[in-house]
Amino acid sequence: MADAVTSPEPAAAAAPAPAAGAVRVRGPRGGRGAPGRLRRAVFTHWYAWAMIAPVVLVIGAIVGWPLVRGVFLSLTDADEANVERRIGVNTLPATYEFVGLENYTDILGDDTFWDRLGWTVVWTVGCVALTFAIGLALANMLNREFRGRAAYRMALILPWAIPAFVSVFAWRMLYNERNGMLNSLLEGGGIDGIAWLSDPTWAKVAVIAVNVWLGVPFMLIAMLGALQSIPAEQYEAAEMDGANAWQRFRHITLPGVRPVAMTVVLLSTIWTFNMFPVIFLLTRGGPAGSTDILVTEAFRLAFVASPRDFATSAAWGVLILVLLVLFAVAYRKALRRQGEVW
């Protein structure tokens, strides 16, 4: 039998060389490095970019530009006497000058900043801790079946539905030293009335109580949703194994609500740290600045002090932003160490 002879595969034909003077056109997927990847991302996801572009522009106009402007002013000596202003039909140009980090060194060297920072930390930790504890306790109660549960839920959510300034003014009436309901109840029980808003210590207690009252509904709703996501079979199995109420709460409830709790605690911390309306509307930072937090002090410098110091106020604002960013970064690292994804 004749041996079969197999011919080797023909070599691939070489690509013809481009003609002299021809222009090589690269498609949208061409390019190397970061510019090439960016170009491919734009061409591939152009619809998504088109959808988020208006949001980016709005956020840039509302948040980005004021932030950049505030950082710039914090590096100057701008106040109401040297900024651009109009007097009648005449416009006086700005005459403020660049001073670098002088405003920051002055603030950090002033005891006022550290006093305000200390009270702001106490205010934030106290409000968030009480809000979380009360919200989780109420959520546990409302997570059970009982008559009138819907009515109780609506009543507890009501403070969140009322505008904050209305609630604060109502509490201001309750705290009135002469005609307030709280002092009337105390005097009716034979107890002397309390100077709720004129005594530094009681004023701090008063603002914390109002902020907790306003913040509990948010924490209640978040924790109630987290509790309802825990399978009921876990509680049934633990009860059959003889676990008491505290053991079920510690080993089932707390781990079950932890992912939601971590997020709402972060949000509540940021909101409370910058909670301007409660402090300003209830005490105006008084008495004698004892309830001023960082954000109300920045407001006072920019709009109440004479002369109004825009540069120092902007520097306070930048420091507040830096503190919150550092806290968020540290908080995120702590969550990652605990195995939480955020």
Secondary structure, 3 states (H helix, E strand, C coil): CCCCCCCCCCCCCCCCCCCCCCCCCCCCCCCCHHHHHHHHHHHHCHHHHHHHHHHHHHHHHHHHHHHHHHHHHHCECCCCCCCCEEECCEEECCCCCECCCHHHHHHHCCHHHHHHHHHHHHHHHHHHHHHHHHHHHHHHHHCCCCCCHHHHHHHHHHHHHCCHHHHHHHHHHHCCCCCCHHHHHHHHCCCCCCCCCCCHHHHHHHHHHHHHHHHHHHHHHHHHHHHHCCCHHHHHHHHHCCCCHHHHHHHHHHHHHHHHHHHHHHHHHHHHHCCHHHHHHHCCCCCCCCCCCHHHHHHHHHHCCCCCCHHHHHHHHHHHHHHHHHHHHHHHHHHHHCCCCC
